[in-house]
Amino acid sequence: MSENILVPVLGESVTEATVARWLKKEGEHVAVDEPVVELETDKVNLEVPSPVSGVIEKINSKDGENVEVGSVLGTVSNETKKKEKNENVSEKIPPITEKIIKEAETAKSKEPTKETEKEAQNETSMFENESEEEAPLILTDEVKNGKSTIINKHLSPAVRKIVNEQNIKLEGIKGSGKNGTILKGDLLKLMSKKPEPNQRKVKYGPEERIKMTRLRQTIAKRLKSAQENAAMLTTFNEVDMSEIISFRKNNQDEFQKKFGVKLGFMSFFVKASVKSLKSYPAINAEIENDDIIYKNYFNISFAVGTDKGLVVPVLKNADEMSFSDIESEIKTLSEKANNGNLSIEDLQGGTFTISNGGVYGSMLSTPILNPPQSGVLGMHNIVERPVVVNNEIKIRPIMYLALSYDHRIIDGKEAVSFLKEIKQYLEDPEKLFLEN
């Protein structure tokens, strides 16, 4: 007897998905609840498990096909029921007869038949005809930082000048001089060497056409919608991170020992945002037709960059969370995002977004709204800059903040005041521990 593999309920307003890839092939054995196929929705990827133990009998929907909720993806033979049936049959067979049957089957299996030989030939030809072509790679950031070191290199002034001016790395260069000394001619020869051709160009040609994933399509549509439907404006400020850095340094070991998680910057920003949102409720609101819906709860979305694209999981009821709760939940959701295990519920219900471009080295940006939300806070890289403190120039760790907001319901005064209040909380983090 066979069991159907069905497309599960995918969440609110999600009615269809795309078959990303089958994890099992027809004829392969699967255990109960073992993932057999991966589906891609507008928001997340999810794995569909096998309903029973058995063998994949048939695959109805191939990779790349669109499927609706409840449709049959494939079928699995019910191994348990087959086993029970076979056991019932074997009970009726006398032991002597059963022994004879087994010996006959063993002897028969040792003799090669025309059918088995034909199957072997077909299998061999199948592997021989398999394409060795690899799928085009998705572009990722593979830049690695490294520092050049010069060990036991005796360079003449002329060579040293060229190395410094051209920023030449000397690792792996064999000098033609005495005892392997690098000469000027060696450098000139190196500089005249033509670079290797772009391997992606060699492999895939001058251009690659790759169909956008559902997630990437959704990101593109939402970002374009935000630009078209909202009166988006951005205001900026800067924050001195000295006090937070000092606080983290003094309390990191104790915090990690007590709660089992590191004290990061995000918990301070989440706390500061929640407190400031209470002062300026319009920034925690959204527009629906001709109504403004004020949210009296605070679900903070935070952006996570993954290999498959940007996802924005949500910290539910962040106003009721402690610093350790926030850091633990951020860690959990970030790991789920990078492993592709986020659920629909993890991504729904956000009222305000925090985006941290600083982890990638961004100095300044204008973050885009996450509809239907009306505000998004942009964090950036912390850089030591000269600032005036009490009429004296000091070097302080400074971060630029950016607040993009929907000008239809948020006035400039509210936006500027909101960002200023966040700045005040971050520069005096002890205030974050006071209840309001």
TASULVEN-V592595 format. One record per backbone hydrogen bond with DSSP energy under -0.5 kcal/mol. NH is the residue of the N-H (numbers start at 1). CO is the residue of the C=O. E is the energy in kcal/mol with one decimal. If there is no record, write none. Layout:
nh = [NH NH]
co = [CO CO]
e = [E E]
//
This chain:
nh = [3 5 6 7 8 10 14 15 17 18 19 20 20 21 23 24 27 28 30 33 34 36 37 38 39 40 41 41 46 48 49 50 54 56 57 57 58 60 60 61 62 64 65 67 69 70 71 73 73 74 75 76 77 78 79 79 80 82 83 84 85 86 87 88 89 90 91 92 92 93 93 98 99 100 101 102 103 104 105 106 107 108 109 110 111 111 112 117 118 119 120 121 122 123 124 125 126 127 128 129 130 130 142 151 154 155 160 161 162 163 164 165 166 167 168 173 174 175 175 177 180 181 187 188 189 190 191 192 193 202 203 204 205 210 217 218 219 220 221 222 223 224 225 226 227 228 229 230 232 233 235 237 239 241 241 245 246 247 248 249 250 251 252 255 256 257 258 259 260 264 268 269 270 271 272 273 274 275 276 277 278 279 280 283 284 285 286 288 291 293 293 294 295 295 296 299 300 300 301 301 302 303 304 306 306 309 311 313 314 315 316 318 318 319 320 321 326 327 328 329 330 331 332 333 334 335 336 337 338 339 340 341 342 347 347 348 348 351 352 353 354 355 357 357 359 360 361 362 367 371 373 374 374 376 377 378 379 379 381 383 383 385 387 389 389 392 394 394 396 396 398 398 399 400 401 402 403 404 404 405 406 407 407 409 410 411 415 416 417 418 419 420 421 422 423 424 425 426 427 428 429 431 432 433 434]
co = [76 74 4 71 6 14 11 13 67 40 65 18 38 38 36 36 56 25 54 50 31 48 48 21 46 18 39 44 39 37 47 34 30 28 55 75 75 58 73 73 60 19 62 17 15 7 68 5 71 5 58 3 55 1 53 77 53 78 79 80 81 82 83 84 85 86 87 88 89 89 90 94 95 96 97 98 99 100 101 102 103 104 105 106 107 108 110 113 114 115 116 117 118 119 120 121 122 123 124 125 126 127 140 149 152 153 156 157 158 159 160 161 162 163 163 170 172 173 180 181 177 178 183 184 185 186 187 188 190 198 199 200 201 208 213 214 215 216 217 218 219 220 221 222 223 224 225 226 230 405 403 401 399 239 397 241 242 243 244 245 246 247 248 251 252 253 254 255 256 262 265 265 266 267 268 269 270 271 272 273 274 275 276 280 281 282 293 291 288 286 291 292 284 293 294 297 298 315 299 352 313 354 311 304 309 306 304 302 346 300 314 298 315 298 317 318 322 323 324 325 326 327 328 329 330 331 332 333 334 335 337 336 336 343 344 344 345 299 299 375 301 377 355 379 356 357 358 357 365 369 370 285 351 404 353 402 355 377 362 381 398 396 394 387 392 389 387 392 385 394 383 396 239 381 237 378 235 376 402 233 374 231 405 406 406 409 411 412 413 414 415 416 417 418 419 420 421 422 423 424 426 428 429 430 431]
e = [-3.2 -3.3 -0.7 -2.1 -0.6 -0.5 -1.6 -0.7 -2.8 -2.7 -2.8 -0.9 -2.0 -1.4 -2.5 -1.3 -3.2 -2.0 -3.0 -3.0 -1.9 -2.7 -1.2 -3.0 -3.3 -3.2 -0.5 -2.6 -2.4 -3.1 -0.5 -1.8 -2.6 -2.5 -0.7 -1.8 -1.2 -0.6 -2.3 -1.6 -0.5 -3.7 -1.9 -3.1 -2.2 -2.1 -1.9 -3.6 -0.6 -1.0 -2.2 -2.7 -2.6 -3.4 -2.8 -1.2 -0.6 -1.8 -2.5 -2.5 -2.3 -2.6 -2.5 -2.0 -1.9 -2.6 -1.4 -0.7 -1.1 -0.6 -0.7 -2.5 -2.1 -2.1 -2.4 -2.2 -2.3 -2.2 -2.4 -2.3 -2.3 -2.2 -2.0 -1.1 -0.7 -0.7 -0.6 -2.2 -2.2 -2.4 -2.3 -2.2 -2.4 -2.5 -2.4 -2.5 -1.9 -1.8 -2.0 -1.9 -0.5 -0.5 -0.9 -0.6 -0.6 -0.9 -2.9 -2.1 -1.8 -2.4 -2.2 -2.7 -2.6 -0.8 -1.4 -1.8 -0.5 -0.7 -0.8 -2.4 -1.6 -1.2 -1.4 -2.4 -2.3 -2.0 -2.7 -1.4 -1.0 -2.1 -2.4 -3.1 -1.8 -0.6 -2.6 -2.4 -2.5 -2.4 -2.4 -2.7 -2.4 -2.1 -2.4 -2.2 -1.7 -2.0 -2.8 -1.3 -1.6 -2.0 -2.3 -2.0 -2.6 -0.7 -2.8 -2.5 -2.4 -2.6 -2.8 -2.2 -2.1 -1.5 -1.7 -2.6 -2.8 -2.4 -2.1 -2.6 -2.0 -0.8 -0.7 -1.7 -2.8 -2.3 -2.6 -2.4 -2.5 -2.2 -2.0 -2.7 -1.6 -0.8 -1.5 -1.6 -1.2 -1.2 -1.6 -2.6 -2.3 -3.1 -0.5 -0.7 -0.7 -0.5 -0.6 -0.5 -0.7 -1.6 -0.7 -3.0 -2.1 -1.7 -3.0 -0.5 -1.7 -0.9 -2.4 -0.6 -2.3 -2.8 -0.9 -2.6 -0.7 -0.5 -1.8 -1.5 -2.4 -2.4 -2.4 -2.5 -2.6 -2.1 -2.4 -2.8 -2.4 -2.1 -2.2 -2.2 -2.3 -1.7 -0.9 -3.3 -0.6 -0.5 -1.4 -0.5 -0.7 -3.3 -1.4 -1.4 -2.6 -3.1 -0.8 -1.5 -0.8 -1.4 -1.4 -1.9 -0.6 -0.7 -1.9 -0.6 -0.5 -2.1 -2.9 -3.6 -3.3 -0.6 -3.3 -0.6 -2.5 -2.7 -3.3 -0.6 -3.7 -1.1 -3.7 -0.6 -2.5 -0.6 -2.8 -0.8 -2.2 -0.5 -3.4 -1.7 -2.9 -2.2 -0.5 -2.8 -2.1 -3.2 -0.8 -1.3 -1.8 -0.5 -2.3 -2.7 -2.4 -2.6 -2.2 -2.1 -2.2 -2.0 -2.1 -2.1 -2.1 -2.2 -2.1 -1.0 -0.5 -2.0 -1.6 -1.4 -1.4]
//
